[in-house]
């Protein structure tokens, strides 16, 4: 993957903005579908480095880059989405919190809960900083939204486990930042009966409509073509926030297999946590 164009554009932005807040935003599309024999995870590839507007008449700037979004840590596979995945002004980096929170000798639920506890304070500090210095970005992209979302999947005791956590700013504009954790998941053998269970993070309005209008999409079962199609529907609907190519990973009870991946993503893609 050629990163020179991205680096060149980023250097230009840094030169023009010596004092700035660099927000890593992945208002992305991440889709995971759970069946009895495993989980398919798919994601787009667009990530934006954003320099928020500093006032009236000063436009927001951004650099688009293609990145790998599905990571592995031991027996856990995860992906993140959101409008504030890092804030260098406060030292907040979501991946570093994951690296600190995840432990290989703990089960998936324990790691998810530990991540939620470890994330609270640094995320609050990062959000407060944006709220004060870049109120427009805060109100448009963070307030009443989930600036950090986490999807975690894996196999434990022969059971596919799929969980998400969304960290939403639930306080009013005049209050100190308060974070509410939204939880979703399917971690019991009986949580899914005769149809697949799917979760989407980031941008997913268009793919949700597609599923509603095409109820037979999962018949006769989950296919990589169906999952790919759903992410591509979102890419077509919101090209400013979601972009190709689509990466697809199958996490099965007996194997892990990349179905489709960018050349820049290794066969075994380990994140900073490993």
C-alpha positions, 0 to 999 in steps of 0.5 A: 500500500503506497502511503506517500500521497497520504504523508505528503498531504498530511505534511502540507496540513501540518505546515499550514496548521502548527497548532491544531487538534488532529482527530482520527475519525473512522465514521466507517462501516463495520458489519458483523454477522453471527451464525451457528458456525462462526462470525463474518466481519466486514469493514470499509477502508476509509479513515480521515485525519481531521483538523476541525474548524477553529472559527467562523470562516475557517473550514474543517480540513481532512486527509483521507487514507485507506487503512486496515480496520479488523485486528486480532489479539490472541483469540479476539478479533476487534474493530473500532469506529467513531468520530474521536478515536484519538486526540493528541492534545490530551494523549488519547489513543483508542488503540492504546487503551485496547492494548492496556485493557486486553489480556490473553488469559481473560475471556471476551466479556472480561476484556470488553468490560475492562476496556470500558473501565479503562476508556472512561477517563481518557475519553472524557478528557479528550472530549472535554478538550474538543468541547472547549477548543472546537465547539462546532466539531463537538456539537456536530460530531460528538455531542449525543453521538458515540465518538468511540464504538468497539466491536469484538468477536471470537470463539469461546468453548465452541460458541461464536461470541459477538459483542459491541460497546458504544460510548455516547456523550449523554450529558447536556451541553452545559454539563461536564462530559458524562458517558453512557455505555450502550451494550449489544451482543450475542454470546449465548448458544440460545441467543440466535435461533433460526436466523443470523444475528447482525450488528453494524457500527458507524454508518449503517442506515443504508444497509439497514434499509437494504436488509429490511427491503430484502428479507431473504438476503440471509437465505439459504445462509450467510455468504460473503457476497451478501456481507460485501454487498451490504458494505458496498451499499453503505459506501455508495450512500455515504462516500464522504465517510465510507470508502472501498475496498471492503475487507472480510474475515471469517472467524469460524469455530475451527478456523480463521480465514480472510475472505477478502483483504487489502494488499496492505493487510497481512494474512494475520493482522495483529493490532498494537495490542499484540 
